[in-house]
Amino acid sequence: MLASAKDPALSERSESKGREYLESLLRDRKLDHTLTRGSDPLHPGSDPTRWLVPTGIAELDARLDGGLPRGHLSEVIGPRSSGRLAILVSALAGATSRGEAVALIDPLDMFDPVSASATFQGGADFQRMLWIRGESSCSARVSLSSEYGTLQKSLDRAVKALNIVLQAGGFGLVALDLGEVAAQTVKRLPYTTWLRLQRVIEGSETACVLIGSEPIARSSGGVTVQLTPGQTARVVRARKMESDDHVRVPLSAAAC
């Protein structure tokens, strides 16, 4: 006798085959970690934190559900002295302490490794960090309109360097520091710039973070950490209707 279309056993087998087929497709594109497996009895012992890069700041990581998502483009934005560099250095230090390689694209050559090491006990293992330095510029010059040509070239080179690093792979965390680049200059970049970068890291174990004074871009699975001069932060997620406007997370790290 033929099995009925509503046979529970047949329906369960079809659902199982459908899930296996979906998982194989996601696995081919290295997106199998996007499946929700935390409470899945078919995948016991899975560790969802594997796909997160902790910032090393407990209060902030709690709001991020563990850290910055790998395989996605996120951003840390805020004015000077809001703590954006403190978050970056803390995340870099944590990643290198776990034995991961990290990269920092520094288009204006403003990163100070000595101060960064002094900010956090133990500091970052700079032997595990690729530091791509641009042309040095003082903060008084980078906002002048007469410097637009030079600044735009530095920005273009930095984006190209970021693309090359992401394509190379092998990094746990890659950051592009645009904190001292004039916001209007960053906005002149085509939005497709960030879409292409997201495609490069999609499904990879690399978390890419943009540092800026104003919102730049993030992928659908990425997060925005928005900082204020009072060293507080709110987390904005693309997949949530709310933006955690009521949440203020104090940063225990020194502002940079």
Backbone as JSON, one array per atom type, in Angstrom:
{
  "sequence": "MLASAKDPALSERSESKGREYLESLLRDRKLDHTLTRGSDPLHPGSDPTRWLVPTGIAELDARLDGGLPRGHLSEVIGPRSSGRLAILVSALAGATSRGEAVALIDPLDMFDPVSASATFQGGADFQRMLWIRGESSCSARVSLSSEYGTLQKSLDRAVKALNIVLQAGGFGLVALDLGEVAAQTVKRLPYTTWLRLQRVIEGSETACVLIGSEPIARSSGGVTVQLTPGQTARVVRARKMESDDHVRVPLSAAAC",
  "N": [[0.85, -1.19, 0.0], [0.55, 2.22, -0.81], [2.29, 4.9, 0.81], [0.66, 7.38, 2.67], [0.38, 10.88, 1.81], [0.34, 12.38, 4.02], [1.58, 10.94, 5.89], [3.23, 10.71, 8.93], [5.81, 9.63, 9.36], [6.92, 9.59, 6.78], [6.87, 12.31, 6.24], [8.66, 13.23, 8.17], [11.04, 12.05, 7.32], [11.36, 13.32, 4.87], [11.7, 15.96, 5.71], [14.08, 15.68, 7.11], [15.86, 14.96, 5.06], [15.67, 17.27, 3.55], [16.83, 19.13, 5.29], [19.42, 18.08, 5.47], [20.24, 18.48, 2.84], [20.18, 21.27, 2.69], [22.11, 21.9, 4.6], [24.36, 20.84, 3.34], [24.63, 22.54, 1.15], [25.12, 24.99, 2.45], [27.47, 24.3, 3.73], [29.2, 23.96, 1.6], [29.61, 26.58, 0.88], [30.79, 27.46, 3.1], [29.1, 28.34, 5.09], [27.82, 26.97, 7.02], [27.86, 27.46, 9.72], [25.92, 29.29, 10.19], [23.58, 28.09, 10.76], [21.22, 27.47, 13.34], [22.34, 25.96, 16.09], [22.66, 25.78, 18.75], [20.79, 24.66, 20.57], [20.27, 22.3, 19.37], [19.67, 18.94, 19.3], [20.83, 17.22, 17.52], [23.35, 18.1, 17.07], [25.2, 17.99, 19.35], [27.24, 19.62, 21.82], [28.24, 21.64, 20.23], [29.9, 24.74, 19.72], [28.9, 27.88, 19.83], [30.32, 30.22, 20.3], [32.6, 30.05, 18.89], [32.38, 31.39, 16.56], [32.61, 34.03, 17.15], [34.33, 37.04, 18.03], [35.61, 38.07, 20.9], [35.55, 41.27, 22.51], [36.92, 41.69, 24.78], [36.07, 43.34, 26.75], [34.03, 43.05, 29.31], [31.37, 44.03, 29.88], [30.58, 45.04, 27.42], [30.85, 42.8, 25.72], [28.83, 41.25, 26.75], [26.55, 42.53, 25.84], [26.94, 42.1, 23.17], [26.42, 39.49, 22.87], [28.57, 37.82, 23.19], [30.61, 38.65, 21.45], [32.21, 40.13, 18.52], [30.85, 39.27, 15.37], [32.17, 36.67, 13.35], [33.02, 36.42, 9.87], [31.58, 38.54, 9.02], [30.93, 42.05, 8.46], [31.52, 44.61, 10.67], [31.14, 47.58, 12.73], [32.73, 50.11, 14.71], [31.95, 53.03, 16.11], [32.31, 56.52, 16.85], [33.02, 59.7, 18.48], [36.21, 61.41, 19.02], [38.1, 60.31, 21.85], [36.14, 58.66, 22.84], [36.42, 56.0, 23.27], [36.76, 54.24, 21.19], [39.21, 53.33, 20.08], [40.2, 52.03, 22.26], [38.51, 49.82, 22.48], [39.18, 48.53, 20.09], [41.95, 47.91, 20.45], [41.78, 46.28, 22.7], [40.33, 44.11, 21.65], [42.12, 43.24, 19.67], [44.31, 42.53, 21.28], [43.2, 40.45, 22.77], [42.65, 38.57, 20.74], [45.23, 37.96, 19.74], [46.33, 36.86, 22.02], [45.03, 34.46, 22.06], [46.32, 33.15, 20.13], [45.71, 33.85, 17.55], [46.1, 35.35, 14.31], [46.16, 38.8, 13.49], [45.16, 41.85, 11.83], [45.82, 45.25, 11.08], [44.8, 48.0, 9.33], [46.08, 51.03, 8.78], [45.59, 53.91, 7.65], [46.5, 56.58, 8.02], [48.69, 56.37, 9.57], [48.59, 56.51, 12.44], [48.46, 54.89, 14.62], [49.67, 53.93, 17.77], [51.77, 51.71, 18.95], [53.18, 51.47, 21.37], [51.75, 52.96, 23.31], [49.41, 51.52, 23.09], [50.13, 49.02, 24.08], [50.63, 49.7, 26.7], [48.13, 50.36, 27.59], [46.62, 48.09, 28.13], [46.98, 45.4, 30.34], [49.58, 43.22, 29.75], [49.1, 43.57, 27.05], [49.07, 43.55, 23.4], [50.2, 40.88, 21.29], [52.38, 41.81, 19.18], [53.83, 40.5, 17.29], [52.14, 38.85, 16.07], [50.57, 40.48, 14.62], [49.68, 42.1, 11.66], [50.61, 45.11, 10.5], [49.61, 47.61, 8.56], [50.75, 50.45, 7.3], [49.94, 53.8, 6.46], [50.54, 57.02, 4.94], [51.96, 59.37, 7.13], [50.06, 61.76, 8.89], [49.19, 64.8, 10.46], [46.61, 65.47, 12.87], [45.5, 67.95, 12.49], [45.69, 68.47, 9.85], [44.25, 66.59, 8.39], [41.59, 67.26, 8.1], [41.43, 69.4, 6.42], [40.26, 70.91, 3.44], [42.02, 71.29, 1.35], [43.66, 69.19, 1.46], [42.36, 67.13, 0.32], [42.87, 65.57, -2.03], [45.24, 64.07, -1.42], [44.37, 62.76, 0.88], [42.21, 61.29, -0.09], [43.51, 59.53, -1.81], [45.03, 58.1, 0.05], [42.98, 56.87, 1.44], [41.81, 55.28, -0.58], [43.94, 53.54, -1.12], [44.08, 52.27, 1.33], [41.65, 50.88, 1.45], [41.99, 49.12, -0.67], [44.15, 47.66, 0.33], [42.89, 46.48, 2.53], [41.08, 44.81, 1.22], [42.84, 43.02, -0.05], [44.06, 41.79, 2.18], [41.84, 40.55, 3.38], [41.12, 38.77, 1.38], [43.34, 37.15, 1.38], [43.08, 35.73, 3.76], [43.15, 33.76, 6.84], [43.27, 35.36, 9.08], [42.1, 36.25, 12.3], [40.93, 38.6, 13.16], [40.41, 41.61, 11.51], [41.01, 45.0, 11.04], [40.04, 48.26, 9.96], [41.11, 51.42, 10.37], [39.48, 54.31, 10.36], [39.09, 56.47, 11.89], [40.2, 59.05, 12.11], [39.88, 60.05, 9.64], [38.28, 62.33, 7.56], [34.75, 62.45, 7.71], [33.21, 63.13, 5.47], [34.88, 62.47, 3.41], [35.08, 59.69, 3.59], [32.45, 59.06, 3.0], [32.36, 59.5, 0.31], [33.17, 57.24, -0.91], [31.98, 54.58, -2.96], [29.02, 52.77, -2.05], [29.02, 50.16, -2.78], [31.56, 49.37, -2.35], [31.79, 48.36, 0.28], [30.01, 46.27, 0.14], [31.3, 44.52, -1.6], [33.52, 43.84, -0.03], [32.26, 42.49, 2.04], [31.35, 40.22, 0.7], [33.75, 38.96, 0.28], [34.59, 38.02, 2.81], [32.49, 36.5, 3.62], [31.2, 33.82, 5.38], [33.67, 33.1, 6.33], [36.26, 32.75, 8.9], [36.99, 35.18, 9.78], [36.65, 38.26, 11.39], [35.68, 41.41, 10.45], [36.29, 44.78, 11.1], [35.27, 48.13, 11.04], [36.52, 51.25, 11.93], [35.37, 54.35, 12.92], [34.29, 57.84, 12.9], [31.69, 58.37, 12.34], [28.71, 56.57, 11.28], [29.52, 53.96, 9.01], [29.45, 51.38, 7.48], [27.88, 48.15, 7.63], [27.46, 44.6, 7.58], [24.61, 42.39, 7.03], [24.61, 40.57, 9.11], [26.32, 41.74, 10.84], [27.4, 44.07, 13.45], [26.82, 47.27, 14.98], [28.69, 49.24, 17.07], [28.05, 51.89, 18.87], [29.48, 54.72, 20.16], [29.72, 57.17, 22.81], [30.87, 60.41, 23.99], [30.92, 60.12, 26.75], [31.95, 57.65, 27.3], [30.21, 55.47, 26.96], [28.21, 52.92, 25.44], [26.09, 51.81, 22.78], [24.54, 49.03, 21.27], [23.8, 48.19, 17.99], [21.85, 46.2, 15.97], [21.34, 44.68, 12.83], [19.48, 42.71, 12.48], [17.55, 43.03, 14.35], [14.55, 44.61, 15.38], [14.55, 46.62, 17.26], [17.01, 48.96, 18.49], [18.45, 48.87, 20.8], [18.33, 51.3, 22.2], [17.94, 52.06, 24.8], [19.93, 50.97, 26.26], [22.89, 51.4, 27.95], [26.21, 50.91, 27.98], [28.81, 50.87, 30.16], [32.24, 51.54, 29.56], [34.97, 49.85, 30.64], [37.56, 50.08, 29.93], [40.31, 52.34, 29.28], [39.69, 55.38, 27.57], [40.49, 56.01, 24.17]],
  "CA": [[0.0, 0.0, 0.0], [1.32, 3.45, -0.9], [2.23, 5.72, 2.01], [-0.12, 8.61, 2.52], [1.18, 12.11, 1.76], [0.34, 12.95, 5.35], [2.23, 9.98, 6.78], [4.22, 11.42, 9.76], [7.16, 9.08, 9.15], [7.39, 10.08, 5.49], [7.1, 13.74, 6.38], [9.88, 13.43, 8.97], [12.18, 11.71, 6.46], [11.52, 14.38, 3.87], [12.25, 17.12, 6.41], [15.47, 15.37, 7.42], [16.62, 15.05, 3.81], [15.74, 18.68, 3.18], [17.81, 19.79, 6.15], [20.75, 17.62, 5.06], [20.57, 19.14, 1.58], [20.46, 22.68, 3.01], [23.4, 21.95, 5.29], [25.44, 20.6, 2.37], [24.79, 23.76, 0.37], [25.77, 25.98, 3.3], [28.83, 23.84, 4.0], [29.99, 24.23, 0.39], [29.95, 28.01, 0.9], [31.34, 27.72, 4.43], [28.08, 29.09, 5.83], [27.08, 26.04, 7.86], [27.77, 27.96, 11.09], [24.76, 30.18, 10.32], [22.47, 27.31, 11.26], [21.07, 27.54, 14.78], [22.64, 24.64, 16.6], [22.91, 25.82, 20.17], [19.91, 23.74, 21.28], [19.96, 21.23, 18.43], [20.19, 17.68, 19.82], [21.57, 16.52, 16.48], [24.71, 18.62, 17.06], [25.58, 18.28, 20.74], [28.61, 20.07, 22.06], [28.68, 22.7, 19.32], [30.28, 25.95, 20.45], [28.57, 29.05, 19.01], [31.28, 31.3, 20.51], [33.69, 29.9, 17.93], [32.16, 32.35, 15.47], [32.61, 35.36, 17.72], [35.61, 37.58, 18.5], [35.34, 38.9, 22.07], [36.28, 42.54, 22.6], [37.71, 41.69, 26.0], [35.4, 44.23, 27.7], [32.95, 42.16, 29.74], [30.06, 44.66, 29.74], [30.26, 45.15, 26.0], [30.67, 41.46, 25.17], [27.52, 40.77, 27.19], [25.57, 43.1, 24.91], [27.21, 41.54, 21.84], [26.18, 38.04, 22.96], [29.84, 37.09, 23.13], [31.66, 39.34, 20.71], [31.97, 40.55, 17.13], [30.63, 38.06, 14.57], [33.1, 36.33, 12.27], [32.38, 36.31, 8.57], [30.73, 39.71, 8.81], [31.49, 43.4, 8.56], [30.94, 45.37, 11.77], [31.74, 48.91, 12.87], [32.8, 50.77, 16.02], [31.94, 54.43, 15.73], [32.18, 57.48, 17.93], [33.96, 60.82, 18.39], [37.47, 61.23, 19.72], [38.06, 60.08, 23.3], [34.93, 57.93, 23.22], [36.79, 54.63, 23.59], [36.75, 53.37, 20.0], [40.5, 52.68, 19.94], [40.34, 51.12, 23.41], [37.82, 48.58, 22.1], [39.96, 47.88, 19.05], [43.18, 47.36, 21.02], [41.38, 45.18, 23.57], [39.97, 42.97, 20.8], [43.37, 42.76, 19.06], [45.11, 41.87, 22.32], [42.56, 39.18, 23.09], [42.82, 37.63, 19.63], [46.62, 37.5, 19.69], [46.57, 35.99, 23.18], [44.48, 33.14, 21.74], [47.13, 32.59, 19.07], [45.2, 34.23, 16.24], [46.75, 36.45, 13.6], [45.27, 39.95, 13.31], [45.69, 42.86, 10.91], [45.32, 46.61, 11.25], [45.1, 48.92, 8.24], [46.21, 52.33, 9.44], [45.88, 54.76, 6.48], [47.16, 57.83, 8.38], [49.84, 56.02, 10.42], [48.34, 57.16, 13.73], [48.45, 53.9, 15.69], [50.86, 53.97, 18.63], [51.84, 50.4, 19.62], [53.69, 51.61, 22.73], [50.61, 53.35, 24.14], [48.44, 50.42, 23.06], [50.61, 47.99, 24.99], [50.52, 50.2, 28.07], [46.73, 50.51, 27.95], [46.1, 46.83, 28.66], [48.0, 44.57, 30.98], [49.98, 42.17, 28.83], [49.09, 44.15, 25.71], [48.9, 42.67, 22.25], [51.4, 40.25, 20.76], [52.49, 42.46, 17.87], [54.42, 39.57, 16.33], [51.01, 38.21, 15.39], [49.76, 41.52, 13.98], [50.12, 42.75, 10.42], [50.31, 46.54, 10.61], [49.79, 48.26, 7.26], [50.8, 51.88, 7.62], [49.86, 54.75, 5.37], [51.36, 58.22, 5.11], [51.71, 60.06, 8.38], [49.4, 63.08, 8.79], [48.74, 65.31, 11.76], [45.15, 65.58, 12.93], [45.08, 69.28, 12.06], [45.7, 68.53, 8.39], [43.38, 65.64, 7.71], [40.26, 67.82, 7.88], [41.48, 70.52, 5.49], [39.81, 70.57, 2.09], [43.16, 71.32, 0.44], [44.32, 67.89, 1.56], [41.41, 66.11, -0.15], [43.49, 64.66, -2.99], [46.13, 63.16, -0.72], [43.58, 61.96, 1.8], [41.42, 60.33, -0.87], [44.43, 58.49, -2.27], [45.35, 57.26, 1.21], [41.8, 56.06, 1.73], [41.69, 54.28, -1.64], [44.98, 52.53, -0.9], [43.73, 51.51, 2.53], [40.56, 49.96, 1.11], [42.6, 48.07, -1.5], [44.93, 46.82, 1.24], [41.93, 45.69, 3.29], [40.56, 43.78, 0.32], [43.9, 42.02, -0.24], [44.22, 41.06, 3.43], [40.68, 39.69, 3.58], [41.2, 37.69, 0.4], [44.43, 36.24, 1.78], [42.55, 34.88, 4.8], [44.04, 33.36, 7.91], [43.25, 36.32, 10.18], [40.91, 36.19, 13.14], [40.35, 39.94, 13.24], [41.0, 42.61, 10.61], [40.39, 46.3, 11.31], [40.4, 49.43, 9.17], [40.92, 52.58, 11.23], [39.13, 55.54, 9.65], [38.63, 57.37, 12.92], [40.66, 60.42, 11.9], [39.61, 60.44, 8.26], [37.08, 63.15, 7.5], [33.57, 61.67, 7.38], [32.76, 63.4, 4.1], [35.76, 61.74, 2.5], [34.66, 58.29, 3.64], [31.14, 58.94, 2.34], [32.53, 59.56, -1.15], [33.37, 55.88, -1.41], [30.72, 53.92, -3.35], [28.57, 51.81, -1.05], [29.37, 48.83, -3.26], [32.87, 49.04, -1.77], [31.59, 47.53, 1.47], [29.33, 45.04, -0.29], [32.33, 43.62, -2.14], [34.32, 43.34, 1.08], [31.46, 41.5, 2.76], [31.35, 38.97, -0.07], [35.06, 38.32, 0.43], [34.72, 37.34, 4.1], [31.28, 35.75, 3.93], [31.41, 32.43, 5.74], [35.04, 32.87, 6.8], [36.45, 32.89, 10.34], [37.54, 36.52, 9.99], [35.75, 39.36, 11.73], [36.21, 42.67, 9.91], [35.74, 45.91, 11.86], [35.58, 49.48, 10.58], [36.56, 52.23, 13.01], [35.09, 55.66, 12.34], [33.63, 58.84, 13.74], [30.28, 58.31, 11.99], [28.37, 55.28, 10.67], [30.16, 53.7, 7.72], [28.74, 50.26, 6.87], [27.95, 46.85, 8.29], [26.71, 43.58, 6.86], [23.33, 42.05, 7.67], [24.88, 39.87, 10.35], [27.28, 42.5, 11.63], [26.87, 44.93, 14.5], [27.37, 48.61, 15.14], [28.9, 49.67, 18.45], [28.02, 53.35, 18.8], [30.05, 55.25, 21.39], [29.49, 58.57, 23.13], [32.01, 60.97, 24.75], [30.89, 59.68, 28.13], [32.44, 56.27, 27.37], [29.13, 54.5, 27.0], [28.01, 52.36, 24.11], [24.87, 51.07, 22.5], [24.75, 48.05, 20.22], [22.73, 48.2, 16.99], [21.88, 45.0, 15.15], [20.49, 44.77, 11.64], [18.45, 41.68, 12.53], [16.59, 43.34, 15.4], [13.74, 45.79, 15.12], [14.99, 47.67, 18.17], [18.44, 49.24, 18.39], [19.0, 48.94, 22.15], [18.53, 52.7, 22.53], [17.87, 52.25, 26.24], [21.05, 50.29, 26.91], [24.14, 52.13, 28.02], [27.22, 50.0, 28.5], [30.03, 51.59, 30.54], [33.48, 50.92, 29.11], [35.94, 49.82, 31.74], [38.89, 50.4, 29.4], [40.59, 53.76, 29.11], [39.34, 55.89, 26.25], [41.62, 56.37, 23.3]],
  "C": [[0.89, 1.24, 0.0], [1.17, 4.27, 0.37], [1.46, 6.99, 1.73], [0.8, 9.82, 2.53], [1.27, 12.75, 3.14], [0.95, 12.0, 6.39], [3.31, 10.7, 7.59], [5.63, 10.93, 9.53], [7.75, 9.59, 7.84], [7.71, 11.56, 5.55], [8.39, 14.03, 7.14], [11.12, 13.12, 8.14], [12.44, 12.79, 5.43], [12.13, 15.63, 4.49], [13.73, 16.92, 6.72], [16.35, 15.49, 6.18], [16.76, 16.51, 3.36], [16.76, 19.44, 3.99], [19.23, 19.39, 5.76], [21.19, 18.31, 3.77], [20.94, 20.6, 1.81], [21.82, 22.81, 3.67], [24.55, 21.73, 4.32], [25.69, 21.83, 1.52], [25.52, 24.83, 1.18], [27.21, 25.59, 3.58], [29.73, 24.12, 2.81], [30.45, 25.69, 0.35], [30.5, 28.45, 2.25], [30.4, 28.58, 5.27], [27.31, 28.19, 6.78], [26.96, 26.53, 9.29], [26.59, 28.89, 11.29], [23.52, 29.42, 10.79], [22.41, 27.42, 12.78], [21.23, 26.16, 15.37], [22.81, 24.62, 18.11], [22.07, 24.83, 20.95], [19.5, 22.56, 20.41], [20.53, 19.92, 18.95], [20.98, 16.9, 18.8], [23.02, 16.96, 16.43], [25.14, 18.98, 18.48], [27.02, 18.75, 20.84], [29.09, 21.15, 21.13], [28.91, 23.98, 20.12], [30.01, 27.17, 19.59], [29.57, 30.19, 19.18], [32.48, 31.19, 19.56], [33.59, 30.95, 16.84], [32.02, 33.77, 15.98], [34.02, 35.75, 18.14], [35.32, 38.49, 19.68], [36.14, 40.2, 22.02], [37.18, 42.57, 23.82], [37.16, 42.64, 27.06], [34.09, 43.55, 28.09], [31.57, 42.77, 29.5], [29.63, 44.73, 28.28], [30.02, 43.79, 25.37], [29.32, 40.87, 25.57], [26.43, 41.28, 26.26], [25.73, 42.56, 23.5], [26.95, 40.04, 21.79], [27.47, 37.25, 22.77], [30.95, 37.79, 22.39], [31.24, 39.74, 19.32], [31.85, 39.32, 16.25], [31.68, 37.88, 13.47], [32.33, 36.17, 10.96], [31.48, 37.48, 8.23], [31.51, 41.0, 8.97], [30.76, 44.15, 9.66], [31.63, 46.73, 11.86], [31.7, 49.36, 14.33], [32.95, 52.25, 15.73], [31.76, 55.32, 16.95], [33.19, 58.6, 17.77], [35.27, 60.5, 19.1], [37.23, 61.08, 21.22], [36.78, 59.39, 23.76], [35.22, 56.48, 23.56], [36.88, 53.71, 22.4], [38.08, 52.64, 19.84], [40.76, 51.72, 21.1], [39.69, 49.78, 23.1], [38.64, 47.82, 21.07], [41.19, 47.19, 19.63], [42.85, 46.18, 21.92], [41.05, 43.93, 22.76], [41.21, 42.38, 20.13], [44.2, 41.99, 20.06], [44.52, 40.51, 22.66], [42.76, 38.14, 22.0], [44.24, 37.09, 19.57], [46.95, 36.59, 20.87], [46.01, 34.59, 22.96], [45.26, 32.48, 20.61], [46.66, 32.92, 17.68], [46.06, 35.33, 15.63], [45.72, 37.56, 13.39], [45.94, 40.94, 12.35], [45.03, 44.2, 11.19], [45.77, 47.44, 10.06], [44.97, 50.32, 8.8], [46.57, 53.38, 8.38], [46.63, 56.05, 6.8], [48.34, 57.62, 9.33], [49.72, 56.7, 11.79], [48.31, 56.18, 14.89], [49.77, 53.94, 16.45], [50.94, 52.66, 19.4], [52.34, 50.49, 21.06], [52.56, 51.96, 23.69], [49.58, 52.23, 24.21], [48.85, 49.32, 24.03], [50.45, 48.4, 26.44], [49.07, 50.27, 28.55], [46.18, 49.26, 28.61], [47.23, 45.98, 29.21], [48.32, 43.39, 30.07], [50.03, 42.66, 27.4], [48.86, 43.11, 24.63], [50.25, 42.08, 21.85], [51.58, 40.76, 19.33], [53.22, 41.59, 16.85], [53.34, 38.84, 15.54], [50.13, 39.23, 14.67], [50.44, 42.07, 12.73], [49.66, 44.2, 10.49], [50.64, 47.21, 9.28], [49.66, 49.76, 7.47], [50.74, 52.74, 6.36], [50.79, 55.93, 5.62], [50.96, 58.96, 6.38], [51.11, 61.44, 8.13], [49.0, 63.52, 10.18], [47.24, 65.53, 11.72], [44.66, 66.93, 12.45], [44.97, 69.35, 10.54], [44.62, 67.69, 7.75], [41.99, 66.2, 7.44], [40.26, 68.98, 6.89], [41.09, 70.08, 4.09], [40.96, 70.53, 1.1], [43.91, 69.99, 0.44], [43.46, 66.77, 0.99], [42.08, 65.1, -1.07], [44.37, 63.63, -2.31], [45.36, 62.22, 0.19], [42.78, 60.9, 1.04], [42.3, 59.2, -1.39], [44.8, 57.54, -1.13], [44.2, 56.33, 1.54], [41.63, 54.95, 0.69], [42.71, 53.16, -1.46], [44.65, 51.65, 0.3], [42.64, 50.49, 2.24], [41.1, 48.81, 0.25], [43.41, 47.11, -0.63], [44.01, 45.92, 2.06], [41.39, 44.54, 2.46], [41.57, 42.66, 0.14], [44.06, 41.15, 1.01], [43.06, 40.09, 3.65], [40.68, 38.52, 2.6], [42.27, 36.68, 0.77], [43.94, 35.27, 2.85], [43.57, 34.57, 5.88], [44.08, 34.29, 9.11], [41.96, 36.16, 10.98], [40.17, 37.51, 13.19], [41.12, 40.88, 12.33], [40.26, 43.92, 10.82], [40.92, 47.36, 10.36], [40.08, 50.66, 9.99], [40.73, 53.84, 10.4], [38.69, 56.62, 10.63], [39.02, 58.82, 12.71], [40.54, 60.86, 10.44], [38.29, 61.2, 8.22], [35.89, 62.34, 7.01], [33.11, 61.89, 5.95], [33.62, 62.7, 3.06], [35.37, 60.27, 2.44], [33.35, 58.1, 2.88], [31.25, 59.01, 0.82], [32.81, 58.18, -1.75], [32.04, 55.28, -1.83], [30.31, 52.89, -2.31], [28.89, 50.38, -1.47], [30.75, 48.4, -2.77], [32.71, 48.07, -0.62], [30.86, 46.25, 1.14], [30.34, 44.03, -0.83], [33.17, 43.03, -1.02], [33.56, 42.28, 1.87], [31.43, 40.17, 2.02], [32.66, 38.21, 0.11], [35.12, 37.5, 1.71], [33.51, 36.5, 4.46], [31.6, 34.28, 4.22], [32.8, 32.12, 6.27], [35.1, 33.02, 8.32], [37.08, 34.24, 10.69], [36.44, 37.5, 10.33], [36.4, 40.65, 11.23], [35.5, 43.83, 10.61], [36.22, 47.22, 11.25], [35.51, 50.42, 11.77], [36.34, 53.61, 12.41], [34.43, 56.6, 13.33], [32.12, 58.85, 13.51], [29.98, 56.96, 11.37], [28.97, 55.13, 9.27], [29.38, 52.61, 6.98], [28.84, 49.05, 7.77], [27.13, 45.87, 7.47], [25.45, 43.21, 7.63], [23.52, 41.33, 9.0], [25.87, 40.57, 11.25], [26.6, 43.36, 12.67], [27.53, 46.31, 14.43], [27.49, 48.89, 16.63], [29.07, 51.19, 18.4], [28.41, 53.93, 20.16], [29.72, 56.72, 21.57], [30.7, 59.1, 23.91], [32.05, 60.53, 26.2], [31.33, 58.24, 28.33], [31.32, 55.28, 27.64], [28.86, 54.05, 25.58], [26.63, 51.77, 23.98], [25.14, 50.18, 21.29], [23.55, 48.05, 19.3], [22.91, 46.98, 16.11], [20.91, 45.14, 13.99], [19.32, 43.8, 11.73], [17.44, 41.9, 13.64], [15.83, 44.59, 15.02], [14.18, 46.94, 16.02], [16.49, 47.85, 18.04], [19.09, 49.41, 19.76], [19.26, 50.39, 22.57], [18.6, 52.92, 24.05], [19.06, 51.65, 26.97], [22.3, 51.15, 26.83], [25.17, 51.26, 28.71], [28.45, 50.79, 28.88], [31.27, 50.84, 30.09], [34.49, 51.01, 30.25], [37.32, 50.18, 31.26], [39.05, 51.89, 29.27], [40.25, 54.2, 27.7], [40.58, 56.27, 25.48], [41.06, 57.13, 22.1]]
}
